[in-house]
Amino acid sequence: MTPSSTPSPHAVTTVSVVGAGRLGRVMARALRAAGFAVSGPTGRGEPVEPADVVLLCVPDDAIPAAAAELAGTGRLLGHTSGATPLAGLPVDFSLHPLQTFVGDEGPAAFEGIGCAVAGRDAVATDAALTLATALGAHPFVVADAQRAAYHAAASIAANYLVTLEAAAERIAGAAGLSPADARELLAPLVRRTVENWAALGPEAALTGPIARGDDETVARQRAAVADAAPDILPLFDLLTEHTRVLAAREAEDVIAPEALLS
């Protein structure tokens, strides 16, 4: 074997995926398709095969116990939590796909998405970067001190969006729409809005009565929410307040330069 073909002693070729939930199932399929020899995903109480990397795809509150139990099973131990820091755990790296999964996605589920990584040292960081890149993701480093803010942003962008759409679905019932019909009719609006936000930023993407300064329409909306789902009214009011702030920022951005000088 020539020196150039000698594998690195730190190369990752085998992975044991621990956790047979949504992410674990998708991760195992994708890593296998990327050319790794993958064991698992293993469920609770099942034996874990030794590997170059043992990757914990378990709930955040289960990571400490799983990490303590499996320390030494792999050359490197990693977790897939976005919020859990490395400090205080017998874990070498973290790899958090910035995506939502339901468990039945195919091997291409990671292609083109962001992936937050961190490592206890250069070798561990390199392993996380290697896995993320092999999956087709775009890795970026998030330090322990930044993890809470990073994960809060992800939760607002994904989880809270679902909560907002659930609220819209309920209010649509007062217009005679079934939940299924509301989702079908509102989904194209949601998709276009998200695309506009991604392409243009929040100020330019904002439309609707608040952006137009139509306070009368907003008042009628508020009355309808109060009748249909009064428990959602505090959320409506808070969102209205913050949307007015966003609209004011957009108005400031479009003021002509000569007006600023007058």
N, C-alpha and C positions, 0 to 999 in steps of 0.2 A: 504494500500500500504506500503510495506517495504521500509526502507530508501534506500536500494541499488537499488530499482526500481524507485525512485523518479527522474523525469527528471531534468536536470540542467536548471536553469532559463535562461541560455544563449544558450540552445540547439536550433539548426536551423532545423525546420521541414517544414516551408512554405517559398516559394520564388516567388517573382514577377519579371519576366524577362521583361525588357523594351527595345524595339528595335526589329523590325521584319526583320532585315537584315540577312546576312549569319550567323554570329555568334549567334545572338539571337535565330534563329530557331533551330540551332543545340544544343545550350545550354539548351533550354527549353526541347527538347526531351531527352537529356542525363540526366538532373536533375530529370525529371519525372521517367525515367527508374531506376534511383538510389534510388527511394523511397521518394523523396520530393513531397509535394503538391505544384504544380507549376501553377501559373497564367501567361498567356501570351504565346508567346511574344506579347506585345502590340505595336502597331504602333503609329505614330505621331498623337497626339490629342485624343487618346483613353484613357479611365479611367484606372488607375493603382490600383490594389487591394492591400490593406495593407497586410504586411507579415513580417515574422521574418527578411527576407533580401529582399531588393529591389536591383536588379542587373542591372546596366546600360550597355547594349550592343549597344551603340550608337557611332557615329563617335567622334573622339577626340575633335573636335571643338564644338560639341554639349553637351559635358559633363558639363561644368559650368552651362549652363542654365537649363539642365535637373536636375542636382543635386540641384540647388536652388529651382526649382519648386517642387521636390519630397522629399525634406528634411522633415523628420518626418513621411513620409508615412510608412516606415518600421522601425523596431527596429534598423536595421543596413542598411546603404546604401553603395553599392560597385560599382566599375566600372571595366571594362574588358580591359582597355587600357594598352599597354605595355610602352608607353612613358610618360603618364600624371602622374605627382607626386600627392601625397595626399595634400601637403601643399597648403594652400589658397583655398581649396575646402571644402564644407560641406559633405565630403565623409569619411566613416570609414575605408574602405579597398579597395584593388585592387586585381584582380585575372586575370592574363593574360595567356591564353593557348599558349604555344609555338608551334603553328601549323597553317597551312593554311587551310581555309575552303571555300567551294563553296556554302554551304547552304543545300545540300541534303544528308549530311552524316547521318549515323545512330547513335543510342545512344552510341555505343562503340567508337566513334570518339576520345574521350579523353584518352582512355586506353593506358598507357605506355608513354605518352608524358610529357614533362616538363611543369611546370606551375609556373610562377613568381607571388609571393604574397607579400603583405605588409599590415600592419594594423596600425591604429592610436594608438591603445593600445592592451593589451594582449587579451582582449575579441574579438576585431575585427580581430586580426591576427588569433586567433583560429577559427573564423568563416570561414575565407578564406581558412585555412588549411583543415577544415572539408569538405568544398565544393569540393576542388581540390581532396582530397583523395577519397571522395565518387564517383567522376567521374572516378576514376582509374588512375589519373595523378600523377606525382611525383612533389610535390610542393617544391619550394626553395625561400628563401626570397631575395628580391632585394630592397635596400633602395632608397629613393628619389634621393639621389646624384648619384646613380649608374644607374638610369633608362635610361638616354639618351644613354649611352654606351651599355647597354643591348639591347635596342631596335635597335640601329644602327647595332649591330652584327646580330640580327634576320633579319633585312631588307636586309643586304648584303647576308646572307645565303639563303634567300628565294626570295625576290622581285628582287634583282639584278641578281640572277641566271636565272630567267625568262627573264630578259632583255638580258642576254648573249645568251640564247637559241634562242630568237627572232632574234638576230644578226646572229647566225649560220644558222638559217632557211633562212634568206635573202641571205647569201653568197652561200648556197647550191643551190639556184635558178640558179646561174651561172654555176652549174654543171648539169643543166637540171632536177633538182628535184623539184617537186611541194611542197608547204608548208606541205601538209599532208604526202607526202612520206618522206620528210626530218625529220619530227617529228617521224614517225614510225621507220626510220632507225637509227636516232641519239639517240633515247630514251634509248635503251639498253646500249649504251656507257655512257650516262649520269648517268644512275642508277649504273653501275659498278664503275664508277669513284667516285661517292658519297659514295658508300659502302667502297671502298678502303680508301678514306679520313677518314671516320668514324672509320675504324678498325686500320689503320696504321699511320694516321697523314698526313699532307700535303706534307712533303718532300718525304716520301716513296711512296706516291700515284702518284706523278708527273711522267708522261710519255710524249713521243712525241719528236719532233725535238729539242726543246730548252733543254730538259733534256739530250738529246744525244749530244748536242753541234753542231748540224747540221745547221749552219747559212745559208747555201745555200738554204735549203728547206724553212727556215723562210722567206728569201728574196723573194722566189717565191710565198709564201703565201701572203706576203704583197702586191706584185704586183697584185695578183688576187683580193684581197680586194679592192685595189684602183680602179680597173676596174669595179667591181660588185657593190660596195657601198662605194664611196669615203667618205661619211659622217661618216662611221664607222671606217675609218683609224685612227683617233686620239685614239679611244678606243682600237683598235688593238695594236697600238704602246705602249700605257700605260700598257696594259696587258702583252705585250712582255717584257717590262722593268721589271715589277714586277715578272714575271715568271722566268726571268734570275736570279733575286736575290734569289728566292726560290730554283732554281736548284743549285746555288752556295752553299746555306746552306746544301743541300743534299750531294753535293760533299765533303764538309768539314766533314760531319758526317761519311762518308765512308772511309776517309783516315786511313790507318792502323796506330795503335799506334806507331810502330817502325819508321814509316816515320816521325812522329812528333818529335821523339827523335834524328833524324839524323842531 
